[in-house]
Amino acid sequence: MPKLKVDGIDVEVPAGATVLQACEAAGKEIPRFCYHERLSIAGNCRMCLVEVKPGPPKPQASCALPAADGQEVRTDSAMTKKAREGVMEFLLINHPLDCPICDQGGECDLQDQSMAYGKGHSRYDENKRAVTEKYMGPIVKTVMTRCIQCTRCVRFAEEVAGVEEIGAIYRGENMQITTYLEHAATSELSGNVVDLCPVGALTSKPYAFEARPWELKKTPGIDVMDAVGTNVRLDSRGRQVLRSLPRINEDVNEEWASDKTRHAVDGLVRNRIDKPYVRVGGKLQSATWDEAFQAIARAAEGVTGNAIGGLAGDLAEVESVYALKTLLGAYGSSLHEARVDGALYDVSQPASWRFNPTIAGVEHAKAILLVGSNPRWEAPLVNTRIRKAIKRGAKVFAIGPQVDLTYPVEWLGEDIAALGDLPDALTQATDVIVIAGMGACTIEGGYGAARQTAAALGAGFGLLHTAAGRVGALELGFVTEGGLAAVAAAAPKLLFLLGVDETDLSAFDGAFKVYIGTHGDRGAHAADVILPGAAYTEKPGTWANLEGRVQRAERAVFPVGDGREDWTILRALSAVLGKTLPFDNLGALRAKIAGDHPTLANEGIALSGALDVAPRGGDVSGAIVYPITDFYLTNPIARSSPTMQRCSAELLHGETFAEAAE
Amino acid sequence: MADAVHIPDEAETRARWGDFAWTPENAEQARVILARYPKGREQSAVMPLLDLAQRQVGADTQTQGWLPVPVIEFVASQVGVPYMRVYEVVTFYTMYNMAPVGRFHVQVCGTTPCMLRGSDDVLAACKNKGLVKGKTTPDGLFTLTEVECLGACANAPMVQINDDNFEDLTYDSTIAILEALAEGRTPKPGPQIDRQVSAPEGGPTTLKEMVSENHDYRGAW
């Protein structure tokens, strides 16, 4: 624990900390470009120079200098000021003065730091360097003349994303950042380099020239593209969410977000359902709310009990699922199901469906067994945690078809029967985590076998969900014994679909289907009545992520057209049906939820208790099929997004796109 | 970047070099190189292997060789390193050629000591023999590159042609060397004037007695 003085302030920092971290501990701001607390230290921008005694009589790069006992650091001396001004002048020598046309303008580290630490003028009047643009794929736009070669993107690609495709070629004045042979970076995390880039060299391609940061209204939200529950900041202007950026949450997403989280938002203004529709004579015709409600009331006449059912889709938030469950309850129905992907797992207690080791806890595992899960696609930010565990020496074993997970994996076979024959390296390891995916749960007995394996190994057990709304609905008890097949077997006459788009609804052909959702996608195609709902950016909602972590989002914009928040639709409909729901506003609804389901009352993880004895699984076999076939097109929002379609076509299906001539 | 070399089209190089593999002699040599490094540190062998690959390409094409993309990838897979990391190495070092060169790669040093001692004359000689910077002559014999210091400043000006240095050049001696190479003769490498390597011109100026015997200077102290 070295003790040192920063500008006369005594600080004590943990062993291994750098001088820069010591300065931050003392409350001193150190300008930097290449240093990033989640990446390795490069020390090549020199912006963090400070004066350090004892040491050579010259400024030192604080990011790469270990803090030591008795150091005296000055961040306010004449030497430090002159060093910063000098470095800034050098950085700006080759940096173009194109801030007015640069997308980074207004949120640019170089802009801010040249204002704060620069000289205000340049003595350079030679020609500036210019660098040709590089192609980095459909997400990242490059203006490489602006690059100051901090190499954050290179380090991110290598260390966090695990795709070593970005690098620095040539040297000295000619050094350039590029992807290998200018092919698109094949990472589902490539959008993060845009945030990491301290200048405008790497900017967001879909967002190019859309808005200025100071025009945007910033709303804290929760992402629904996967079950991780990435904390996002929704930047909106007028009625459109223009971008989704990660917020820092060390327990969930650190400060990363997948490309789907970032760029599916352009699907929110396309293909939207903006008014109610009623199927008349086999054709969907637009209707008023009243006409739609009357159509449902006619279908509901004389129908009671389990002749009415409900399915909660992948993106549904807790409030609307609860409202639907209450409405079904008013009819005496308990025919409701959230496991609409057909997976079957134990729903007797929260620990049986949650990701119990927690996302952050994955980092500390010594061995990880993936059963029927491709975390790179199902939860990219869990995959980055597994990568971190591997850096600390963990071994990863997997059962399922071989895919590139960006780290070395010992594949045990494609058949889940491989659970019966685990290698010694796994059975003798300590701190094991078994991660079961939906690929295992769709095999009969697969869930039980995975959990028994975890129990036999003394391992932590986590279920890797793929849908943001699933865990919240499970916590509400929105399940039926036997799962989706049991609901189909009950042949309901009236079926409510809360944004169910990933399920084959042909099993419910006999039912009158009411679809509450946002996009004209698979669910709406099958519906008899469509009610326009609100997307995740358009309602204050509660989601529980795969750990069971309750997170609340705020409304960024209002729903399009006649769209309403889903629970208010159900509340209005209930009055027409004569089963008025007992809440009139969000506060009352949330109070009811908190009363009925204490685990959903507060944000954060409500302890779920230990897992009890694993249910009988016995010998199971069956080839594993991963639930996600196309990472970029997993929900109606993403499917409506031109960016996601382009990513899918280019990165997964190998289509090539001619670049527009400029 | 205006004088950057033109890297050949990727599809063409893949068609030509896609099936690159070591010749039996080079496979043995690659094994020897890899064995120099401890297990788990094979990536350290990347530079000698790239050099070996470039020489093999050179032998194939009767030139000094270059590194087409498939060859870079072949070397990367030999040492288990991502392609990008090897590509960075290739672009960093000027000794690896990113584009085909001629049979003789004439690298003229233009850094200050050579420039002060007359590298302009050397370049003029090259130019008058039809060599153009960054280009290969139409007969495929010579590629001219101006490089930075090659570490032979005591013998400035100098050129490196393939694996040999030619030092203490003048306009005339440069012409002579280029003509000799073009005619298929082997000019004498090293200093082109009467001088033993980088010893003083006209013989030693100090420690003269040491030339003939191991002289004991202690009495002179």
HADDOCK unambig.tbl for C-alpha pairs under 7 A between the chains (distance, minus, plus):
assign (segid A and resid 164 and name CA) (segid B and resid 82 and name CA) 6.22 0.50 0.50
assign (segid A and resid 164 and name CA) (segid B and resid 84 and name CA) 6.49 0.50 0.50
assign (segid A and resid 165 and name CA) (segid B and resid 84 and name CA) 5.62 0.50 0.50
assign (segid A and resid 166 and name CA) (segid B and resid 84 and name CA) 6.87 0.50 0.50
assign (segid A and resid 167 and name CA) (segid B and resid 84 and name CA) 6.20 0.50 0.50
assign (segid A and resid 167 and name CA) (segid B and resid 85 and name CA) 6.99 0.50 0.50
assign (segid A and resid 167 and name CA) (segid B and resid 88 and name CA) 6.75 0.50 0.50
assign (segid A and resid 168 and name CA) (segid B and resid 88 and name CA) 6.18 0.50 0.50
assign (segid A and resid 169 and name CA) (segid B and resid 88 and name CA) 4.77 0.50 0.50
assign (segid A and resid 169 and name CA) (segid B and resid 91 and name CA) 5.60 0.50 0.50
assign (segid A and resid 169 and name CA) (segid B and resid 92 and name CA) 6.46 0.50 0.50
assign (segid A and resid 170 and name CA) (segid B and resid 88 and name CA) 6.88 0.50 0.50
assign (segid A and resid 170 and name CA) (segid B and resid 91 and name CA) 4.67 0.50 0.50
assign (segid A and resid 170 and name CA) (segid B and resid 92 and name CA) 4.58 0.50 0.50
assign (segid A and resid 171 and name CA) (segid B and resid 92 and name CA) 5.43 0.50 0.50
assign (segid A and resid 180 and name CA) (segid B and resid 84 and name CA) 5.39 0.50 0.50
